[in-house]
Amino acid sequence: MLKKGHVVKSVLEGSIAEQLEIEPGDTLLRINGNEIKDVFDYHYYVNDEFLTLLILKSNGEEWELEIEKEYEEDLGIEFDQGLMDQYRSCRNKCIFCFIDQMPKGMRDTLYFKDDDSRLSFLQGNYITLTNMSEEDIDRIILYKLAPINISVHTTNKALRCKMLNNRFAGEALDKIKKLYENGIEMNSQIVLCKGYNDGEELDRSIRDLSGYLPYMRSLSVVPIGLTKYRDDLTQVEKFTKEDAIQVLEQIHGWQDKLKEAYGTRFVFASDEWYITAGLPIPSEEYYEGYGQIENGVGMVRSLLDEVHEYLGELEGNTLTRKLSMATGKLAAPFISELANEVMKKYPNVQAKVYTIENEYFGKDITVAGLLTGQDIIKQLKGKDLGEFLVLPSVLLKNDEDILLDDLTISDLERELEINIRINKEDGRSFVNTIID
Ligand code: SF4
């Protein structure tokens, strides 16, 4: 009979696994007699100080290895499948889904709709809870896995079913209550869609989710991203400047109340709201440790402050250099402001910032992370780019050399006949890519 298990992909140098002569191609069958269903089980069982591993060697031998180690010390094994199981795809068809708004012909992996609780725990992905069984929830509780990041969108059950196009999406909200009752920490997110979950519905969601404080640690509100490929999809209007001002007033009202009652603002608007509203980006203190920065909450403030702080440490000099920087429409004013600060300190540096319009997805998509190589080439070709061009790392997937439309940084360098430097989105990197 075929023995189930998890095939070892690699073994870290100097690790316990290496000392025990576990090798790539071996199969982990059991830990302390337990079958390992997935990465949740593995993390849980591997923490123990005393372990017995059952390993199937590639030559067919079975080895029983006894290990004494520190509690939570890792074995140094990487498996063929990161989750030690199939990735779970989502069961929804959300009216705001970005993947449904992408043109055809992009690489296959970009169309994969993951909604896997294991990725929430491992990588911070936001999940809808719609494809989780009670057993999954029980394991999270038993293993004390936290935080779990949840895409709530609305706490109105009927509206959630409608927005996620899933008749089970409403009842999935009950799992939040169960996690709360068992002390599991969570973060939540709302993608706001005009005429759907805004206004009074947003009030209801903030009220309900703040009721789960302190285990529900925070809530971010981000506007729907609308590409030009929505013809066959539910029509949703774009938020105007006036709308953004109103959303911010509403969120600020809640923040004042919650801060007074619980000592935290709890709900945060993403940077895009402030920029659309034309209102100043709040201070660092306001963001309470930047817990939702991955959702674009406080990214601009963090970058502004880091650059100012780092420039404060530098003497400045007479470095002479001409370069260019390119970014999306949303960040361009801030990037220009920061480039000017660098030029004040280094008066012989000339950094010109180019704003790239997103023609690929449509002009309403303004974030740098969704720019494509072809738009960058088209809009910068023939321009005086100086000695090199700086691009933000958010353009690249997992720090690889490839952009959303499969063009590589080398393709851009060749087409634009320029060297490209990648700025890693922190203040130090921002300054150093210009002056190093
Ligand atoms: S959960 Fe909704 S937004 Fe996320 S991938 Fe699925 S359909 Fe798209």
Boltz pocket constraint, residues with backbone or C-beta under 6 A from the ligand:
constraints:
  - pocket:
      binder: B
      contacts: [[A, 90], [A, 91], [A, 92], [A, 93], [A, 94], [A, 96], [A, 97], [A, 98], [A, 99], [A, 100], [A, 112], [A, 113], [A, 114], [A, 115], [A, 128], [A, 164]]
      max_distance: 6.0
